[in-house]
Amino acid sequence: MRAGPARLEMLVRTLRPIDVVALASFQRRAGGMEITAHNWPRIEPESGRVPFVNLLTSSFAHRPGGQRGWVAEEGGRLVGLSTARPRAGGLVWDVGHLLADEDTVAADLLDEVVACAASHAARRVFLEAPTGGRGQDVARRAAFERFTSSELYVLSPGAKVERTDLFEARPRLRVDEQTLFQLYMSAVPAPVRAAEAMTLEEWSALYPGRKRWQPSFTGARQQYVWELGTSMVGWLEVTFGQRSQFMELLVHPRYEDAADRLLRYALLQVSPKAPVYVVVREYQPYLASALQRAGFRLAAQHELFVKLLAVRVREPRLVTANVVGG
């Protein structure tokens, strides 16, 4: 019998400037290879494809908080690509792009992302993939765990918004941080908090920017809060893109019945001339119902995975004892 051809050894390494030609060739055959989800702003009309030129320039710079890139090479030919970026403070990293024909190649690329994140003292790495795709198998190979799912809704331009029975919000301030963390603790299930953030420091690091959140009344990203007396009812973030807009909402469980009123006020903060996208997680059915009543339609469904890089331990601590009869 004649032995079959030996399999070429695969190498996973950092993306280099000399990869520009190989990356162009990889782009031409990359259709259908992507495992990661096309979440906002990586969706139409903002962006409908992987921006390979941007990947090159941003990955080479290696700025603090900037994007990093890796490739899988086999016989001098690129067979996979991954990118990742730290969020505010660097405790959290997000896998931005993951493309590979084979699941084993994709898992090896994820391992490289995790190793880099761990070397920079990150505590967790997140991966988001389309529901029903290859993401679950790849995540399992790389020891990522699913912790929730989400749905992406879109409202077409020109939709009418009722201006009656509004629940008005105010801009978020720096002094709201602790209260908003308590809102997060109340509105998000414990298994999701265990995957995302259990402390105020970890919660602050979830902010999707290079720096931690700071008060700002101008710019592309605005945050609002709803209050009722001393209670924090809800939180809203609006992000303005070049051709569309994106919103995230969180409502305290006691006030979920007010979701329609909160949503109406939120829609008055965006332009009716551009599409509006909203992400809803599986533990927010009240918000999904409110969006559907407002005319939103389902655009995509995603699964969210996490790789924890630090083990949480209990620290012994002295506390004041209650002495009975003393």
Contacts in CASP RR format, 6 or more apart in sequence:
PFRMAT RR
TARGET T0000
AUTHOR 0000-0000-0000
METHOD contacts of the structure
MODEL  1
MRAGPARLEMLVRTLRPIDVVALASFQRRAGGMEITAHNWPRIEPESGRV
PFVNLLTSSFAHRPGGQRGWVAEEGGRLVGLSTARPRAGGLVWDVGHLLA
DEDTVAADLLDEVVACAASHAARRVFLEAPTGGRGQDVARRAAFERFTSS
ELYVLSPGAKVERTDLFEARPRLRVDEQTLFQLYMSAVPAPVRAAEAMTL
EEWSALYPGRKRWQPSFTGARQQYVWELGTSMVGWLEVTFGQRSQFMELL
VHPRYEDAADRLLRYALLQVSPKAPVYVVVREYQPYLASALQRAGFRLAA
QHELFVKLLAVRVREPRLVTANVVGG
8 74 0 8 1.000
8 75 0 8 1.000
9 74 0 8 1.000
9 75 0 8 1.000
10 72 0 8 1.000
10 73 0 8 1.000
10 74 0 8 1.000
10 79 0 8 1.000
10 105 0 8 1.000
10 108 0 8 1.000
11 72 0 8 1.000
11 73 0 8 1.000
11 74 0 8 1.000
12 70 0 8 1.000
12 71 0 8 1.000
12 72 0 8 1.000
12 73 0 8 1.000
12 108 0 8 1.000
12 109 0 8 1.000
12 111 0 8 1.000
12 112 0 8 1.000
13 70 0 8 1.000
13 71 0 8 1.000
13 73 0 8 1.000
14 68 0 8 1.000
14 69 0 8 1.000
14 70 0 8 1.000
14 71 0 8 1.000
15 23 0 8 1.000
15 55 0 8 1.000
15 56 0 8 1.000
15 59 0 8 1.000
15 60 0 8 1.000
15 68 0 8 1.000
15 69 0 8 1.000
15 70 0 8 1.000
15 71 0 8 1.000
15 81 0 8 1.000
16 60 0 8 1.000
17 56 0 8 1.000
17 60 0 8 1.000
19 56 0 8 1.000
19 71 0 8 1.000
19 78 0 8 1.000
20 56 0 8 1.000
22 71 0 8 1.000
22 73 0 8 1.000
22 76 0 8 1.000
22 77 0 8 1.000
22 78 0 8 1.000
23 52 0 8 1.000
23 55 0 8 1.000
23 56 0 8 1.000
23 71 0 8 1.000
23 78 0 8 1.000
23 81 0 8 1.000
24 52 0 8 1.000
25 77 0 8 1.000
25 78 0 8 1.000
26 71 0 8 1.000
26 78 0 8 1.000
26 80 0 8 1.000
26 81 0 8 1.000
26 99 0 8 1.000
27 50 0 8 1.000
27 52 0 8 1.000
30 50 0 8 1.000
30 81 0 8 1.000
30 99 0 8 1.000
33 80 0 8 1.000
33 99 0 8 1.000
33 100 0 8 1.000
33 101 0 8 1.000
34 50 0 8 1.000
34 97 0 8 1.000
34 98 0 8 1.000
34 99 0 8 1.000
35 98 0 8 1.000
35 99 0 8 1.000
35 100 0 8 1.000
35 106 0 8 1.000
35 129 0 8 1.000
35 133 0 8 1.000
35 134 0 8 1.000
35 135 0 8 1.000
35 138 0 8 1.000
36 95 0 8 1.000
36 96 0 8 1.000
36 97 0 8 1.000
36 98 0 8 1.000
36 99 0 8 1.000
36 127 0 8 1.000
36 128 0 8 1.000
36 129 0 8 1.000
37 128 0 8 1.000
37 129 0 8 1.000
37 130 0 8 1.000
37 300 0 8 1.000
37 302 0 8 1.000
38 48 0 8 1.000
38 130 0 8 1.000
38 300 0 8 1.000
39 128 0 8 1.000
39 152 0 8 1.000
39 279 0 8 1.000
39 300 0 8 1.000
39 302 0 8 1.000
40 46 0 8 1.000
40 152 0 8 1.000
40 239 0 8 1.000
40 244 0 8 1.000
40 246 0 8 1.000
40 277 0 8 1.000
40 279 0 8 1.000
41 47 0 8 1.000
41 239 0 8 1.000
41 241 0 8 1.000
41 244 0 8 1.000
41 246 0 8 1.000
42 48 0 8 1.000
43 152 0 8 1.000
43 244 0 8 1.000
43 277 0 8 1.000
43 299 0 8 1.000
43 300 0 8 1.000
45 243 0 8 1.000
45 244 0 8 1.000
45 275 0 8 1.000
46 241 0 8 1.000
46 242 0 8 1.000
46 243 0 8 1.000
46 244 0 8 1.000
50 97 0 8 1.000
50 99 0 8 1.000
55 67 0 8 1.000
55 69 0 8 1.000
55 81 0 8 1.000
55 83 0 8 1.000
55 97 0 8 1.000
58 66 0 8 1.000
58 67 0 8 1.000
59 67 0 8 1.000
59 68 0 8 1.000
59 69 0 8 1.000
59 83 0 8 1.000
62 68 0 8 1.000
64 210 0 8 1.000
65 85 0 8 1.000
65 86 0 8 1.000
65 90 0 8 1.000
65 210 0 8 1.000
66 85 0 8 1.000
66 86 0 8 1.000
66 210 0 8 1.000
67 83 0 8 1.000
67 84 0 8 1.000
67 85 0 8 1.000
68 83 0 8 1.000
68 84 0 8 1.000
68 85 0 8 1.000
68 113 0 8 1.000
68 116 0 8 1.000
69 81 0 8 1.000
69 82 0 8 1.000
69 83 0 8 1.000
69 84 0 8 1.000
70 81 0 8 1.000
70 82 0 8 1.000
70 83 0 8 1.000
70 109 0 8 1.000
70 112 0 8 1.000
70 113 0 8 1.000
70 116 0 8 1.000
71 78 0 8 1.000
71 80 0 8 1.000
71 81 0 8 1.000
71 82 0 8 1.000
72 78 0 8 1.000
72 79 0 8 1.000
72 80 0 8 1.000
72 81 0 8 1.000
72 100 0 8 1.000
72 105 0 8 1.000
72 108 0 8 1.000
72 109 0 8 1.000
73 79 0 8 1.000
79 100 0 8 1.000
79 101 0 8 1.000
79 102 0 8 1.000
79 105 0 8 1.000
80 99 0 8 1.000
80 100 0 8 1.000
80 101 0 8 1.000
80 105 0 8 1.000
80 106 0 8 1.000
80 109 0 8 1.000
81 97 0 8 1.000
81 98 0 8 1.000
81 99 0 8 1.000
81 100 0 8 1.000
81 109 0 8 1.000
82 95 0 8 1.000
82 96 0 8 1.000
82 97 0 8 1.000
82 98 0 8 1.000
82 99 0 8 1.000
82 106 0 8 1.000
82 109 0 8 1.000
82 110 0 8 1.000
82 112 0 8 1.000
82 113 0 8 1.000
83 95 0 8 1.000
83 96 0 8 1.000
83 97 0 8 1.000
84 93 0 8 1.000
84 94 0 8 1.000
84 95 0 8 1.000
84 96 0 8 1.000
84 113 0 8 1.000
84 116 0 8 1.000
84 117 0 8 1.000
84 125 0 8 1.000
85 93 0 8 1.000
85 94 0 8 1.000
85 96 0 8 1.000
86 92 0 8 1.000
86 93 0 8 1.000
86 94 0 8 1.000
86 117 0 8 1.000
86 120 0 8 1.000
86 122 0 8 1.000
87 93 0 8 1.000
87 94 0 8 1.000
87 205 0 8 1.000
87 206 0 8 1.000
87 207 0 8 1.000
87 208 0 8 1.000
87 209 0 8 1.000
88 204 0 8 1.000
88 205 0 8 1.000
88 206 0 8 1.000
88 207 0 8 1.000
88 208 0 8 1.000
88 209 0 8 1.000
88 210 0 8 1.000
88 211 0 8 1.000
88 212 0 8 1.000
88 213 0 8 1.000
89 205 0 8 1.000
89 211 0 8 1.000
89 212 0 8 1.000
90 120 0 8 1.000
90 121 0 8 1.000
90 122 0 8 1.000
90 205 0 8 1.000
91 121 0 8 1.000
91 122 0 8 1.000
91 123 0 8 1.000
91 124 0 8 1.000
91 201 0 8 1.000
91 202 0 8 1.000
91 205 0 8 1.000
92 122 0 8 1.000
92 123 0 8 1.000
92 124 0 8 1.000
92 125 0 8 1.000
92 126 0 8 1.000
92 202 0 8 1.000
92 205 0 8 1.000
92 206 0 8 1.000
93 113 0 8 1.000
93 117 0 8 1.000
93 122 0 8 1.000
93 124 0 8 1.000
93 125 0 8 1.000
93 126 0 8 1.000
94 125 0 8 1.000
94 126 0 8 1.000
94 127 0 8 1.000
94 128 0 8 1.000
94 208 0 8 1.000
95 110 0 8 1.000
95 113 0 8 1.000
95 125 0 8 1.000
95 126 0 8 1.000
95 127 0 8 1.000
95 128 0 8 1.000
98 106 0 8 1.000
98 109 0 8 1.000
98 110 0 8 1.000
98 127 0 8 1.000
98 138 0 8 1.000
99 106 0 8 1.000
100 106 0 8 1.000
100 109 0 8 1.000
103 134 0 8 1.000
103 137 0 8 1.000
103 138 0 8 1.000
103 141 0 8 1.000
104 141 0 8 1.000
106 134 0 8 1.000
106 138 0 8 1.000
106 141 0 8 1.000
106 142 0 8 1.000
107 138 0 8 1.000
107 141 0 8 1.000
107 142 0 8 1.000
110 127 0 8 1.000
110 138 0 8 1.000
110 139 0 8 1.000
110 141 0 8 1.000
110 142 0 8 1.000
110 144 0 8 1.000
110 307 0 8 1.000
111 142 0 8 1.000
113 125 0 8 1.000
114 125 0 8 1.000
114 142 0 8 1.000
114 307 0 8 1.000
114 309 0 8 1.000
117 125 0 8 1.000
117 309 0 8 1.000
118 309 0 8 1.000
122 309 0 8 1.000
123 202 0 8 1.000
123 308 0 8 1.000
123 309 0 8 1.000
123 310 0 8 1.000
124 195 0 8 1.000
124 196 0 8 1.000
124 306 0 8 1.000
124 307 0 8 1.000
124 308 0 8 1.000
124 309 0 8 1.000
124 310 0 8 1.000
125 144 0 8 1.000
125 306 0 8 1.000
125 307 0 8 1.000
125 309 0 8 1.000
126 304 0 8 1.000
126 305 0 8 1.000
126 306 0 8 1.000
127 135 0 8 1.000
127 139 0 8 1.000
127 144 0 8 1.000
127 304 0 8 1.000
127 305 0 8 1.000
127 306 0 8 1.000
127 307 0 8 1.000
128 150 0 8 1.000
128 302 0 8 1.000
128 303 0 8 1.000
128 304 0 8 1.000
128 305 0 8 1.000
129 135 0 8 1.000
129 136 0 8 1.000
129 138 0 8 1.000
129 139 0 8 1.000
129 302 0 8 1.000
129 303 0 8 1.000
129 305 0 8 1.000
130 300 0 8 1.000
130 301 0 8 1.000
130 302 0 8 1.000
130 303 0 8 1.000
131 149 0 8 1.000
131 301 0 8 1.000
131 302 0 8 1.000
131 303 0 8 1.000
132 303 0 8 1.000
135 303 0 8 1.000
135 305 0 8 1.000
136 146 0 8 1.000
136 303 0 8 1.000
139 145 0 8 1.000
139 146 0 8 1.000
139 305 0 8 1.000
142 307 0 8 1.000
143 307 0 8 1.000
144 305 0 8 1.000
144 306 0 8 1.000
144 307 0 8 1.000
145 195 0 8 1.000
145 305 0 8 1.000
145 306 0 8 1.000
145 307 0 8 1.000
145 308 0 8 1.000
146 303 0 8 1.000
146 304 0 8 1.000
146 305 0 8 1.000
147 191 0 8 1.000
147 192 0 8 1.000
147 194 0 8 1.000
147 195 0 8 1.000
147 196 0 8 1.000
147 304 0 8 1.000
147 305 0 8 1.000
147 306 0 8 1.000
148 191 0 8 1.000
148 192 0 8 1.000
148 195 0 8 1.000
148 281 0 8 1.000
148 282 0 8 1.000
148 283 0 8 1.000
148 304 0 8 1.000
149 281 0 8 1.000
149 282 0 8 1.000
149 301 0 8 1.000
149 302 0 8 1.000
149 303 0 8 1.000
149 304 0 8 1.000
150 279 0 8 1.000
150 280 0 8 1.000
150 281 0 8 1.000
150 282 0 8 1.000
150 301 0 8 1.000
150 302 0 8 1.000
150 304 0 8 1.000
151 279 0 8 1.000
151 280 0 8 1.000
151 281 0 8 1.000
151 282 0 8 1.000
151 288 0 8 1.000
151 298 0 8 1.000
151 300 0 8 1.000
151 301 0 8 1.000
151 302 0 8 1.000
152 277 0 8 1.000
152 278 0 8 1.000
152 279 0 8 1.000
152 280 0 8 1.000
152 298 0 8 1.000
152 299 0 8 1.000
152 300 0 8 1.000
152 301 0 8 1.000
152 302 0 8 1.000
153 277 0 8 1.000
153 278 0 8 1.000
153 279 0 8 1.000
153 280 0 8 1.000
153 288 0 8 1.000
153 291 0 8 1.000
153 292 0 8 1.000
153 296 0 8 1.000
153 297 0 8 1.000
153 298 0 8 1.000
153 299 0 8 1.000
154 275 0 8 1.000
154 276 0 8 1.000
154 277 0 8 1.000
154 278 0 8 1.000
154 296 0 8 1.000
154 297 0 8 1.000
154 299 0 8 1.000
155 267 0 8 1.000
155 275 0 8 1.000
155 276 0 8 1.000
155 277 0 8 1.000
155 278 0 8 1.000
155 291 0 8 1.000
155 294 0 8 1.000
155 295 0 8 1.000
155 296 0 8 1.000
155 297 0 8 1.000
156 275 0 8 1.000
156 297 0 8 1.000
157 272 0 8 1.000
157 273 0 8 1.000
157 274 0 8 1.000
157 275 0 8 1.000
158 272 0 8 1.000
158 273 0 8 1.000
159 267 0 8 1.000
159 272 0 8 1.000
159 294 0 8 1.000
159 295 0 8 1.000
160 272 0 8 1.000
161 264 0 8 1.000
161 267 0 8 1.000
161 268 0 8 1.000
161 272 0 8 1.000
161 294 0 8 1.000
162 264 0 8 1.000
163 264 0 8 1.000
163 268 0 8 1.000
165 261 0 8 1.000
165 264 0 8 1.000
166 261 0 8 1.000
166 264 0 8 1.000
166 265 0 8 1.000
166 268 0 8 1.000
167 226 0 8 1.000
167 233 0 8 1.000
167 258 0 8 1.000
167 261 0 8 1.000
167 262 0 8 1.000
167 264 0 8 1.000
167 265 0 8 1.000
168 226 0 8 1.000
168 265 0 8 1.000
169 224 0 8 1.000
169 225 0 8 1.000
169 226 0 8 1.000
169 234 0 8 1.000
169 236 0 8 1.000
169 262 0 8 1.000
169 265 0 8 1.000
169 266 0 8 1.000
170 224 0 8 1.000
170 225 0 8 1.000
170 227 0 8 1.000
171 215 0 8 1.000
171 217 0 8 1.000
171 222 0 8 1.000
171 223 0 8 1.000
171 224 0 8 1.000
171 225 0 8 1.000
172 180 0 8 1.000
172 213 0 8 1.000
172 215 0 8 1.000
172 223 0 8 1.000
172 224 0 8 1.000
172 225 0 8 1.000
172 235 0 8 1.000
173 215 0 8 1.000
174 214 0 8 1.000
174 215 0 8 1.000
176 225 0 8 1.000
176 232 0 8 1.000
177 200 0 8 1.000
177 204 0 8 1.000
178 200 0 8 1.000
179 232 0 8 1.000
180 225 0 8 1.000
180 232 0 8 1.000
180 235 0 8 1.000
181 200 0 8 1.000
181 203 0 8 1.000
182 232 0 8 1.000
183 232 0 8 1.000
183 234 0 8 1.000
183 235 0 8 1.000
183 250 0 8 1.000
183 252 0 8 1.000
184 193 0 8 1.000
184 197 0 8 1.000
184 203 0 8 1.000
184 250 0 8 1.000
185 193 0 8 1.000
186 252 0 8 1.000
186 253 0 8 1.000
187 250 0 8 1.000
187 251 0 8 1.000
187 252 0 8 1.000
187 253 0 8 1.000
188 196 0 8 1.000
188 250 0 8 1.000
188 283 0 8 1.000
189 283 0 8 1.000
192 281 0 8 1.000
192 283 0 8 1.000
195 306 0 8 1.000
195 308 0 8 1.000
196 202 0 8 1.000
196 203 0 8 1.000
196 206 0 8 1.000
196 306 0 8 1.000
197 203 0 8 1.000
197 205 0 8 1.000
197 206 0 8 1.000
198 312 0 8 1.000
204 212 0 8 1.000
204 213 0 8 1.000
205 212 0 8 1.000
207 213 0 8 1.000
213 223 0 8 1.000
216 222 0 8 1.000
219 240 0 8 1.000
220 239 0 8 1.000
220 240 0 8 1.000
220 241 0 8 1.000
221 237 0 8 1.000
221 238 0 8 1.000
221 239 0 8 1.000
221 240 0 8 1.000
222 237 0 8 1.000
222 238 0 8 1.000
222 239 0 8 1.000
222 269 0 8 1.000
223 235 0 8 1.000
223 236 0 8 1.000
223 237 0 8 1.000
223 238 0 8 1.000
224 235 0 8 1.000
224 236 0 8 1.000
224 237 0 8 1.000
224 238 0 8 1.000
224 266 0 8 1.000
224 269 0 8 1.000
225 232 0 8 1.000
225 233 0 8 1.000
225 234 0 8 1.000
225 235 0 8 1.000
225 236 0 8 1.000
226 232 0 8 1.000
226 233 0 8 1.000
226 234 0 8 1.000
226 235 0 8 1.000
226 236 0 8 1.000
226 255 0 8 1.000
226 262 0 8 1.000
227 233 0 8 1.000
228 255 0 8 1.000
231 252 0 8 1.000
231 254 0 8 1.000
231 255 0 8 1.000
232 252 0 8 1.000
233 251 0 8 1.000
233 252 0 8 1.000
233 255 0 8 1.000
233 258 0 8 1.000
233 262 0 8 1.000
234 249 0 8 1.000
234 250 0 8 1.000
234 251 0 8 1.000
234 252 0 8 1.000
234 255 0 8 1.000
234 262 0 8 1.000
235 249 0 8 1.000
235 250 0 8 1.000
236 247 0 8 1.000
236 248 0 8 1.000
236 249 0 8 1.000
236 262 0 8 1.000
236 266 0 8 1.000
236 269 0 8 1.000
237 247 0 8 1.000
237 248 0 8 1.000
238 245 0 8 1.000
238 246 0 8 1.000
238 247 0 8 1.000
238 266 0 8 1.000
238 269 0 8 1.000
238 270 0 8 1.000
239 245 0 8 1.000
239 246 0 8 1.000
239 247 0 8 1.000
240 270 0 8 1.000
241 274 0 8 1.000
243 274 0 8 1.000
243 275 0 8 1.000
244 274 0 8 1.000
244 275 0 8 1.000
244 276 0 8 1.000
244 277 0 8 1.000
245 270 0 8 1.000
245 271 0 8 1.000
245 274 0 8 1.000
245 275 0 8 1.000
245 276 0 8 1.000
245 277 0 8 1.000
246 276 0 8 1.000
246 277 0 8 1.000
246 278 0 8 1.000
246 279 0 8 1.000
247 266 0 8 1.000
247 270 0 8 1.000
247 276 0 8 1.000
247 277 0 8 1.000
247 278 0 8 1.000
248 278 0 8 1.000
248 279 0 8 1.000
249 259 0 8 1.000
249 262 0 8 1.000
249 263 0 8 1.000
249 266 0 8 1.000
249 278 0 8 1.000
249 287 0 8 1.000
251 258 0 8 1.000
251 259 0 8 1.000
251 262 0 8 1.000
251 284 0 8 1.000
251 286 0 8 1.000
251 287 0 8 1.000
256 286 0 8 1.000
257 286 0 8 1.000
259 286 0 8 1.000
259 287 0 8 1.000
259 289 0 8 1.000
259 290 0 8 1.000
260 290 0 8 1.000
260 293 0 8 1.000
260 294 0 8 1.000
263 287 0 8 1.000
263 290 0 8 1.000
263 291 0 8 1.000
263 294 0 8 1.000
264 294 0 8 1.000
267 276 0 8 1.000
267 294 0 8 1.000
270 276 0 8 1.000
276 296 0 8 1.000
277 299 0 8 1.000
278 287 0 8 1.000
278 291 0 8 1.000
278 296 0 8 1.000
280 287 0 8 1.000
280 288 0 8 1.000
280 291 0 8 1.000
END
